[in-house]
C-alpha cells in the first residue's frame, strides 16, 4: 500500500468514525444503550482517540518512527473531526425529524 492510499483510507475511516455516534443507537457498534446527547459526545470523543491511535500505528508502520507533535496539531485534528461529524449530527438532530414528518404527510 502506498502512502497516498493509506492517507485516503485514513481520511475515510476518520469520516465514518466521526459520524458513527449519530448514525447508530449502539455504543461503538457493540453495546445496546439508550443514548442521550452526552453519551453520543463521549462516543464521538472515544472514536477520535481510536482514529488517532490508528493514525499513529499507520505512521509507525509506514515510516518506522513517530514524529513528535505539539498541541496545535491535536487541536487541528480535533477541529477536522468536528467538521467530519457535521453530516451525521445534522441527520440525527434535524434531517431525521424532517424526513419522518414528510413521510406522514405524503
N, C-alpha and C positions, 0 to 999 in steps of 0.2 A: 504494500500500500504506500502510495506516495504521500508526502507531507501535505500536498494540496487536497487530496481526497480525505485525509484524516481531519483536516481543518473543516471541510464541508460536512463531514459526518458528525463532528463535534458540535457544529452550529445547529444541525438538525436535532441532535439529541438534546441540546440546551433548549431549543424552541419547544419540543414536546414536553420536556420536564417542567418548563415554566408554566405550561398550560394544564398540566396534569391535575392539579388540585381543584380546578374549576370544572373539569370535564368528567370527573369520576366521583362517585359517592364513597369510594373505598380509600382508606388512608394508605398511600403509596401502592395502590392497586392490590393490597393484601388484606387489611383489616376493615371489616364492615362496621362503619360508625355513622352516627347521625351527626354529620359535620356542620359546625357553625362557622362563622367568619374567622374566628381566632384559630380554629383547627385547620382551616384552609391556608391561612397565612403561615402557620407553623409548618405545615406540609410543604408549602412553597419554599420556605427557608431551608428545610431539610433537602429538598430537590436541588436547591442552589449549592449546598455543600457537597452533595453527591456528584453533581456535574463538575464542580471544581476539583474534586478528588479524581474523577475520571480524566479531566484535562491534565492534571499533574502526572497521572500514570502514563498517559499517552506521550506527554513531553519527555518523560524519563525513558520510555521505550524508544522514541524516535531519535533523541539526541544523546542519551546516556547520562544526562545530568539535568538538574533542575536549576533554572535561572532564578536568582533572588529577586523578589518583587517588593515594592514599597506599598504603603496603604492606598495610594492613589489608584493603583492597578485594581485592587479589590473593590474599591468604590465604583470604578468604571464598569467592571464586570457585573456588579450588583445592579447598576442602573440599566445595563443592557438586558439583564434578566428580567427587570421590571417591564421594559419595553416588549420583550418577547411574551410576557404573560398577559398583555393587554387583550388579545383576541379572546382568550378563554374567560377573562374577567368580564368583558363586555357580554359575551354569550351567556354566562351564568346569571349575571345580575340584570341585564336589560333585554337581550335578544330572546332568551327563552320565554320570558313572560309575554313579549310581543307576539312570538310565534304561536304560543298557546292561545292567546286572545284572538288572533286572526283565524285559527282553525275552528274555534267555536262559532265565529261569525259566518264562515263560508261553509 
